[in-house]
Amino acid sequence: MASKTMAKFAHVLQDAKHITERVNDAPEISIESFIGYTSVPVGLAGPLLIKNPDGTSTRTYAPIATSESAIIASCCRGCKAVNKSGGGQFHVLSDAMSRSPVLRFNCTQHAIVFARRVPDLWESTSRHARLVKLTRISWAPMYMCGLTTHVETPQARI
């Protein structure tokens, strides 16, 4: 799969010298338009004090892959704030992700037609994500349509 996608986008990727391919892993990858692997700096944020449902506590660190210079320090400050308040307690209510794009249309009718077609078109855009819920928010005076998508994806298998 990576070879096909890399060939398709060769004109875009010609200057991307740090992308490598591990062909034997390709069947296990579940991302769209997979082209290979690249090295990204990884830092640790934490410790983060987590209060478990059974009353025990755990200190954990989160590996974060980023090239943004201040993101790890920012996450560490957030962990420190949570720790000072006694730790965080988390419960997984559902395994999904949300995205909220806002689109502008020439008229309200175009925004309505688009919002109604999204569920039907969804399946043709992703082999890995399943649309769970679509929340439509329309702002008629500006001919805008806000869509919040709630999507389930299989767990990463890398």
Secondary structure by P-SEA (a helix, b strand, c coil): caaaaaaaaccccccccccccccccccccccccccbbbbcbbbbcccbbbbccccbbbbbbbbbbcccccaaaaaaaaaaaaaaacbbbbbbcccbbbbbbbbbcccaaaaaaaaaacccccccccccccccbbbbbbbccccbbbbbbbbbbccccc
